[in-house]
Every structure is written in C-alpha cells, then in structure tokens.
Amino acid sequence: MKKSLLIIYILFFVQMFSFGQSNYTLLGEVDKNNKVSLLWYVDNYDQNLQGVVFKKKVNNESDWSVLNTDPLLQFNASSKSLDNISNNRAVIREVETVRNQMINSNDPNNALNEVDQASLINYLTESPSNVNLLLTMFMYDYAVAMIYGFGYEDYEIKKNQEIEYGLFTVVNGQESPQAVATFKANTSDELDLTVPPKSEKIKRQGRKMSLTLAYEGEALDEKLTFVGFDIWRKVNGKNRTKLTPKTIWLNKEDKIRTLYYTDEGINQDNDYTYEIVPVSIFKNTGKPTELEWSKNKDLSLIKPIITNDQNNATDFVEEGVELKWELPEVINDQLRGFVIQRKIDDQDFETISDTLSNTEREYKDNNIKAIDYKVTYRLVVKPIDSYELWSNDLKLYYSPSLILSEEEKNLTLEPAIENNEVVVKMKWNPSKELEGKAKGYVIFCDRSGGILARERSIGFVERSDYTYKVEGVAGKTYTFAVKYADENELVYDYTDTVKVILPTPELPKVNIWPFSVNGTSINLEWEYPQDIEDIREFTLYVNGEEYSKIPKEDRNITLENLEQGTYKFTIKASTIYNVESDLSKVRTLKVL
C-alpha cells in the first residue's frame, strides 16, 4: 500500500477522534455486553513520555477507577509483562502467544522485532511519519498495539452501563492530573460495521474464483473504526476457513471502492460459499456479505441442448417445428434471454425469433415453406454480462419415415462362449417394407445399466442376424435393441429392448476362510465376487462327496450335530451356463 494512502488513513482517524487541543487520541469500540477495546495515539510523540494509564468512570461517577495499576510501557520484549493490557487472563495469554510467535518468526511479513523503550521513543520523535507507520501496523493487528503498550481491553462491564474512559500520561515520573483524551461508551450499543455492497460478482476462471465487490466510499467512512475486510470460505457448506492472512484495505481516495480477491486451486465439483466480513481496527466483525458459487449456476459449465420430440414423419410444413430446451431456473437471473437461429441445407444461420424471455423453454417455428431440404436449429443463450452460449446443432430432415406394419420383430438373444470368447447371437424378423428403402439395421447396446448407445463400429447390418462379440467383460447384464436407418441415415425404432446375462468363460476358485469348530458344529465362510451375475449356486463337498447346494447369495454355511471325526471340505461355484470353477483348496477340520 502506498505511503500516501497510509497517511490518509491516519489523518482520518485523527480528525474523527481528536479531543479539544490535545494531541492525544483515544479510540474505542464496544462489543455489546462483552468488552470495550481501547487504542491511544499521539500525533507528536513526547520524548519524555514514560507510559500511560487507562481509567474509567461508570454511570457518571465522579472518581476515576484505574484499569491498569502498572502503567503501560511503550516497547517490545519477550521478557515484558503483559499482565496490564486487559482484565481478562485469556486475552493476556493469547497476546503473549502472538508476541512469542512473531518475535520468533522467520517470515519478514509477520516478524516483530524486540525494541527497548528508549530506541522506540527516538524512532517516534524523529518524524511524525514514523508515528503514522506505527499506527498503521496497529491497524493491521490490534494485538501488536497491545504488545507495544498502546491498547487495552476492558471485560469488567455490565449491560446498559454508560462508561467514560480516560487516558492519563506518565511524564518524568508524574501522572497527568487530567485525562489527555477520553472515549465514551454504552456497553449495550450494537456494533454496526455492516455496509451492503453497491454491486457484487463471483466468477470462476479455470481453477480460480474471482470475487468483486464495490462499495460507496462515504458509507464505509461513516463506520468510524472500520478498516477493511476478511474473507472466509466454506466448501460444500462445511469447513469454514479464513483465506486472508491480513485484512484487506480499500483505497480511501476512491469514491467507489472495489474489493478484488482471487481464490486459487478450487475444484469445480465442489460448491463454495465466501463470506466477506467487515473488520474494525479492534478486530471486531460485522455481518458478512455472502457470495455463493455452484456448478449448477455457472454458465460456462452449462451446455444448452435443444431438442425436438415430434415424430420424424411429422409434416413440419403443416404442423410446424416444436423446439424445446432445458436450463436450470436458478440461472435465469444471469440471462437476458434466448434467440432461435435456423439454417436451410448448408446456408448460414439466421435468427428467426425475437429475444425470448429468460423463463421461456419452448419455441415453435411455423415458417417452414419448402419440403425437400435439411433444416438445422440452434439456441443462442444471451447472458447479462458474458459471451453468448450456443447449443448443439439440431438437424431435422423433412423426410417422413416409412410406415411399417405391426408385425412381430421378435429380437432373440443367445449368449455363448466360442473359442473362449463371449458372444451374443442376435436374430430378428426382417421387414420386406425396408428392402431398397433403408441403409440397414443398426445395433444398439447398453453395457452399464444406463442408456442404449449405438454401436457405431458395427455400421449398418443388412441381414437379420448378427453375432455380437463382447470385449473384456463377462457375467454382466447387457441390453440390446435393433433399429433401422433410412436413406438419410436417420435412425428409427424397430425391435423392443431385450436383456441378457452374459456368460462367464472362467470362474475364480472359492477360498474357504475363515472357518471354525464349535463343539459338534463347523462354520465355513468364503468370499466371492458379487458382480458375477450368471452365478447359479455353490456346491459343498464333504470328504469328497457332494453334501449341499448353496444359494448364490450366501457366503457361509454351518454344519451341525456332526459326529466325532475328521472332515475334509471343498467348494466350487457354477453358473447358469454350466461353467464351473475348480474345487477350492481342501480344508481339514476335526470334531472331537
């Protein structure tokens, strides 16, 4: 921050808190019914100043009561007692910890040098600007002011107390008879640091999140002890973390003061909430402004899709083209609206609609005039403050599909293992109505229980059967369907969808473990993959003879009331396609 800007801050505080002709200033702030924080400052430092004493009067008492019996001394040393900076032991311990960390820090931005009182006085009396720089350091960290003997926190307060605090100097061994500066407080006053931003914006750029908030300078200046903002972040609503090691200051020379902050290394799969928290010189905080980011509201991550649900045989000239698109309603406030563009054959796109409302999700084109061409539509999304987004290209052909008779298509699937490879032999009834009028049949498959997808590597099938080779996967459920493609390669439904469980060419061995003997009972357990869907059952053998068929879901069996003797156990798995695993390792157990 420029030195001129720091001086502007200092002059602002001197102007707002000076009392009479005194060159001493006493700043204060109430944390409602909890504490009063104090900070003193002098514009021309007295080289004979030895320390200061804080006193207070409650509810117009006539006499002052002393807060720090021992004067606050202005220097910094690890051996200096801080017992007189507050009447709260927890605060004293906390400031002692901060001092030790800063004195021992290797970070030049966070280090605090030890300095004796004589050296500090010499530094502060050399130039008023040195006093300004010291106060600037206090504004960044009120704990440093307390360490140096410039601050005090009073926790011995009650509700609705009117308190006058006085600052008394000790010069040449004599305490000033009158307070050199005062501050009046009501302990039940609400601390108001809240200033709503004039504008706010959150935007993701790759792995960076940019925050921009603009504030009216006059509104901020009305908050007399306000110094800047801290920024906190929550990820998916949890783990509130402070991001700013130092409070962010804004340039007081600007009428509109803008806060910029960039959070790096974000993951776009998470949701983020940022709190922009106003902070006072005493580190008290006001109500935060929250900015939220979610991938569901980030336009750069949203791909608009335009669709047409009409049958391809629809007469678009007579009935028009019905267009639809889906976009989350939560982004409506980021949009000016939509326009529809269309191109005929290979011509350029032309806009065919007015700007549609940001709430619209449908449009009908009633201006199709020719009948033998290809028409392509796209949706143009118009955000308020970013670039336009284009949807997919939706290609439609005015080429009514063939009307096929309602004959049975009868898709049958026969899984098999050939040459140690899993195949599915597909057969369906052909349609004579497609002869010479279609490119061929098209194979669709769903391998994961999700969506039927076209097997493009297969191409167009001209016969009414096909042997489908399964690569790398077995023991799973696949879903198949056969469709047909017309001469324009538009695809239409043909058969129903049919499911089949693929055979497993080779089963792993069962491993019996753990096992136990309890009196005349023996319990056997084993692990076996749950995702082999064609498993039929397990077979248990005792002493080489089949003993029991075990359901495929089970992974344990207990044999009870066994006679005394030695028993040898082994298990194998088998599938619905009569594939069997090797027998497991023999487990020999004795019943005594």
SVG drawing of the C-alpha trace seen along z (x, -y; Angstrom):
<svg xmlns="http://www.w3.org/2000/svg" viewBox="-51 -23 68 113">
<polyline fill="none" stroke="black" stroke-width="0.4" points="0.0,0.0 1.4,-3.4 2.7,-5.6 0.3,-8.5 -2.7,-6.2 -1.5,-5.2 -1.2,-8.8 -4.8,-9.4 -5.9,-6.7 -4.1,-8.2 -5.3,-11.7 -8.9,-10.3 -8.7,-8.8 -7.0,-11.9 -9.8,-14.0 -12.6,-11.8 -11.2,-11.2 -9.2,-14.2 -10.4,-16.0 -10.0,-19.7 -6.5,-21.0 -4.9,-17.8 -2.7,-16.0 -3.7,-12.7 -6.4,-10.5 -8.3,-7.7 -10.2,-5.3 -12.7,-2.9 -15.2,-0.3 -17.9,1.7 -18.5,5.4 -22.0,5.5 -22.2,6.5 -18.8,8.3 -15.9,5.9 -14.7,2.4 -11.5,2.2 -9.2,-0.9 -6.3,-2.3 -4.4,-5.5 -2.4,-7.6 -0.5,-10.9 0.4,-12.9 3.6,-14.4 5.3,-11.9 6.8,-13.3 10.3,-12.1 9.7,-12.3 6.6,-10.0 7.3,-7.0 3.9,-5.3 0.1,-5.6 -2.7,-4.6 -6.3,-3.8 -9.1,-4.7 -12.9,-4.7 -16.0,-6.3 -19.2,-4.2 -22.6,-5.9 -21.3,-9.4 -19.2,-8.6 -17.2,-11.4 -14.0,-9.5 -11.8,-7.6 -11.1,-3.9 -7.8,-2.6 -7.8,0.2 -4.0,0.9 -2.3,0.2 1.1,0.5 1.5,-2.0 1.6,-0.6 5.1,-0.9 5.9,-1.5 8.4,1.1 8.5,4.8 10.5,7.5 9.8,11.2 10.5,10.5 8.0,7.7 5.0,8.4 1.6,8.1 -0.5,8.5 -1.7,4.9 -3.1,5.0 -6.5,6.4 -8.5,7.6 -9.1,10.9 -6.5,13.6 -7.4,15.4 -6.7,12.3 -3.4,11.8 -2.3,15.4 -3.5,15.1 -1.5,11.9 1.6,13.4 1.3,16.3 1.1,13.9 4.1,12.0 6.2,15.1 5.2,16.4 6.0,13.0 9.3,12.5 10.5,16.0 9.0,15.8 11.3,16.1 8.6,14.6 9.5,11.0 5.9,10.1 4.9,11.4 8.0,10.8 8.1,8.4 11.5,7.2 12.3,6.6 12.9,2.9 13.6,1.1 11.7,-2.0 14.5,-4.4 15.0,-3.2 11.3,-3.3 11.0,-6.9 13.9,-8.0 12.3,-6.5 8.9,-8.0 10.3,-11.5 12.4,-11.6 9.5,-12.2 5.7,-12.3 5.6,-9.8 7.2,-7.2 4.3,-7.5 1.9,-7.1 3.7,-3.9 3.5,-2.5 -0.3,-3.2 -0.7,-1.6 0.9,1.6 -1.6,1.4 -4.5,1.1 -3.4,4.3 -3.2,6.2 -4.6,4.8 -2.7,7.4 0.5,5.6 -0.9,2.4 -1.4,4.2 2.1,5.7 3.6,2.2 1.6,0.7 -0.9,-1.2 -4.1,0.9 -6.3,2.2 -9.4,4.3 -11.9,4.0 -14.1,7.1 -15.4,6.0 -18.6,4.4 -22.3,4.9 -25.4,4.3 -26.5,0.7 -23.5,-0.9 -22.5,-4.4 -18.7,-4.4 -16.2,-7.2 -12.7,-6.0 -9.7,-8.3 -6.1,-8.2 -3.5,-9.5 0.1,-10.0 3.2,-9.5 5.8,-12.1 9.0,-12.4 7.6,-10.2 4.4,-12.2 0.9,-11.1 -1.1,-13.8 -3.8,-15.2 -6.4,-15.2 -7.2,-12.8 -5.4,-13.8 -8.1,-12.0 -11.4,-10.3 -13.8,-7.9 -17.5,-7.4 -19.3,-4.1 -22.6,-2.4 -21.9,1.2 -25.2,2.3 -24.6,0.5 -24.8,2.6 -21.6,2.6 -22.6,1.7 -20.0,2.4 -22.4,3.5 -22.2,1.8 -24.1,3.6 -22.0,3.6 -23.2,1.4 -22.5,4.4 -21.1,7.9 -19.9,10.6 -18.4,14.1 -16.9,15.8 -14.9,18.9 -12.0,18.9 -10.5,22.3 -9.2,23.2 -9.5,19.7 -12.5,18.0 -12.7,14.2 -14.7,12.0 -15.5,8.4 -17.5,6.1 -17.9,2.4 -18.7,0.1 -19.8,-3.5 -16.8,-5.3 -19.0,-7.6 -20.9,-4.7 -17.7,-3.0 -16.3,-6.2 -19.4,-6.5 -18.2,-3.4 -15.5,-5.2 -13.5,-2.2 -13.8,-0.2 -10.5,0.7 -11.2,3.4 -12.4,6.9 -11.5,10.5 -12.6,13.3 -13.8,16.7 -14.7,19.8 -16.9,22.8 -16.7,25.9 -20.0,27.7 -21.4,25.8 -18.6,27.1 -15.1,26.3 -15.3,22.5 -11.7,21.3 -10.2,17.9 -8.4,17.1 -6.9,13.7 -3.9,13.7 -4.1,9.9 -7.2,7.7 -7.9,6.3 -7.8,2.5 -9.6,0.4 -8.3,-2.8 -9.8,-5.7 -9.1,-8.1 -11.8,-6.4 -15.4,-7.4 -16.4,-3.9 -14.0,-1.4 -13.7,2.0 -12.5,5.2 -10.9,7.8 -9.9,11.2 -8.9,14.4 -9.1,17.8 -6.8,20.2 -6.9,24.0 -10.6,24.5 -12.4,27.7 -15.4,27.1 -17.0,30.3 -17.5,28.5 -19.8,25.7 -18.3,22.7 -19.6,20.0 -17.5,16.9 -18.1,14.6 -16.8,11.0 -16.6,9.9 -16.2,6.2 -13.5,5.8 -12.8,2.9 -9.4,1.7 -10.1,3.8 -10.7,6.9 -14.4,6.9 -16.5,8.0 -19.8,7.1 -22.4,9.0 -20.8,10.7 -21.8,10.5 -22.1,14.0 -21.3,14.9 -22.1,18.4 -20.8,20.4 -22.3,23.7 -21.5,25.6 -25.3,25.7 -25.3,21.9 -22.0,21.5 -22.9,20.7 -19.5,21.7 -20.2,25.3 -23.7,25.5 -24.2,26.8 -27.7,25.9 -29.4,28.7 -32.2,28.0 -34.5,30.9 -37.5,31.8 -39.8,34.5 -42.0,34.7 -42.0,37.9 -39.7,37.7 -42.7,38.4 -44.4,35.2 -45.4,32.8 -43.4,29.8 -44.8,27.6 -48.4,28.1 -47.7,28.6 -44.5,26.5 -41.4,27.5 -41.7,27.6 -38.4,26.8 -37.6,27.3 -34.6,26.8 -33.8,27.4 -31.8,25.0 -31.8,24.7 -34.2,22.0 -31.6,20.8 -29.6,19.2 -32.5,17.1 -31.2,14.0 -28.0,14.3 -29.7,14.3 -31.2,11.6 -33.0,14.2 -32.8,16.5 -33.0,16.4 -33.6,19.2 -31.4,19.5 -32.1,21.7 -30.2,22.6 -31.5,24.3 -29.2,27.0 -25.7,25.6 -26.6,21.9 -25.7,19.6 -27.6,19.5 -30.3,16.7 -32.1,15.5 -35.8,16.4 -37.1,15.3 -37.3,12.1 -35.4,12.2 -37.3,14.7 -37.8,14.2 -35.2,15.8 -38.0,18.0 -39.0,19.5 -38.1,23.1 -40.1,23.7 -40.5,22.2 -42.4,23.2 -41.2,22.5 -44.3,22.1 -42.4,20.7 -41.2,23.9 -42.1,23.4 -40.2,26.0 -40.4,29.7 -37.3,31.3 -34.4,29.9 -32.4,30.3 -33.0,27.7 -30.7,27.1 -31.7,25.2 -29.6,23.9 -30.4,22.0 -28.4,18.9 -28.3,18.1 -27.7,14.4 -26.2,13.8 -26.3,10.4 -22.5,9.9 -20.7,12.6 -20.4,14.1 -23.2,15.8 -23.6,19.5 -24.6,21.8 -26.5,25.0 -26.0,28.1 -27.0,28.1 -30.3,29.9 -30.6,31.3 -34.1,32.3 -35.0,33.7 -38.3,33.3 -38.4,37.0 -41.4,38.8 -40.4,42.2 -41.7,45.5 -44.9,46.7 -44.2,50.3 -46.8,52.9 -47.3,54.1 -45.7,57.5 -43.7,59.1 -40.0,58.2 -39.0,60.9 -35.5,60.0 -33.9,63.0 -30.5,63.2 -28.4,66.3 -25.3,65.9 -22.5,68.3 -18.8,69.0 -16.9,69.6 -13.1,70.1 -13.1,68.8 -14.8,65.6 -18.2,64.4 -20.6,63.7 -24.3,62.8 -26.1,64.3 -28.8,61.8 -31.8,62.6 -34.8,60.7 -37.6,60.8 -36.7,58.8 -39.2,56.4 -39.8,56.6 -41.0,53.0 -37.5,51.8 -35.9,53.5 -34.3,50.9 -35.6,48.1 -33.2,48.2 -29.4,48.2 -29.8,51.2 -30.3,52.2 -28.4,50.6 -27.3,52.3 -27.8,50.5 -26.4,51.8 -26.5,50.7 -23.5,52.2 -23.8,50.5 -27.5,50.2 -27.7,46.6 -28.6,45.6 -28.8,47.5 -26.0,46.4 -25.4,47.0 -22.6,49.4 -21.0,47.2 -18.1,49.6 -20.6,52.2 -22.0,50.0 -25.2,50.9 -26.3,54.5 -28.1,55.8 -29.0,59.2 -31.5,60.0 -28.9,61.6 -25.6,60.5 -23.0,62.1 -22.0,59.5 -18.6,60.0 -18.2,59.0 -14.8,57.5 -13.2,57.8 -16.4,58.1 -18.4,61.2 -21.0,62.1 -22.9,58.9 -26.3,57.9 -26.4,56.2 -29.5,54.7 -29.9,54.8 -32.2,53.3 -32.2,53.2 -33.2,50.1 -33.1,49.2 -31.7,46.2 -33.3,44.6 -31.5,43.4 -30.7,40.1 -29.2,42.2 -31.9,41.1 -32.5,43.9 -35.9,45.2 -37.1,47.8 -37.6,51.4 -37.5,54.0 -38.2,53.9 -35.2,53.9 -34.1,57.3 -31.8,58.0 -29.4,60.9 -26.9,62.1 -23.5,62.7 -21.8,66.0 -18.5,66.1 -15.9,68.1 -13.8,68.9 -14.7,68.7 -12.3,68.0 -11.8,70.6 -13.5,70.3 -11.3,69.7 -12.8,71.1 -11.8,68.7 -12.3,68.2 -13.6,71.4 -14.3,72.6 -15.2,75.6 -17.6,75.2 -18.3,78.5 -20.2,80.6 -20.7,77.7 -18.5,76.4 -18.9,73.0 -17.4,72.2 -17.1,68.8 -15.8,67.6 -15.5,64.5 -16.6,64.4 -17.2,61.6 -20.7,60.2 -20.7,58.8 -20.7,62.1 -24.3,62.1 -24.5,65.5 -23.6,67.4 -26.2,70.1 -25.0,71.7 -22.2,73.1 -21.7,76.8 -20.2,78.1 -18.3,81.4 -17.6,83.2 -15.0,85.9 -15.1,86.0 -18.9,86.4 -21.5,83.7 -23.1,82.5 -25.2,79.5 -26.2,76.9 -25.8,73.4 -27.7,70.3 -25.6,67.9 -26.2,65.1 -24.8,67.0 -21.1,66.8 -21.3,69.1 -22.7,72.4 -22.9,74.1 -22.9,77.9 -24.4,79.0 -24.6,82.2 -21.6,83.7 -20.2,87.0 -16.6,87.2 -14.1,87.5 -12.1,85.7 -13.9,83.8 -12.5,82.5 -14.3,79.6 -14.2,78.1 -16.5,75.9 -17.0,75.0 -19.1,72.3 -21.2,72.9 -23.1,70.6 -26.4,70.8 -24.4,71.7 -22.8,74.7 -19.4,73.2 -17.8,74.5 -14.9,73.2 -12.1,75.5 -12.6,77.0 -11.3,74.9 -8.4,75.8 -9.3,78.6 -9.9,77.5 -9.5,80.4 -11.2,80.0 -11.7,82.3 -14.7,82.7 -13.6,84.1"/>
</svg>
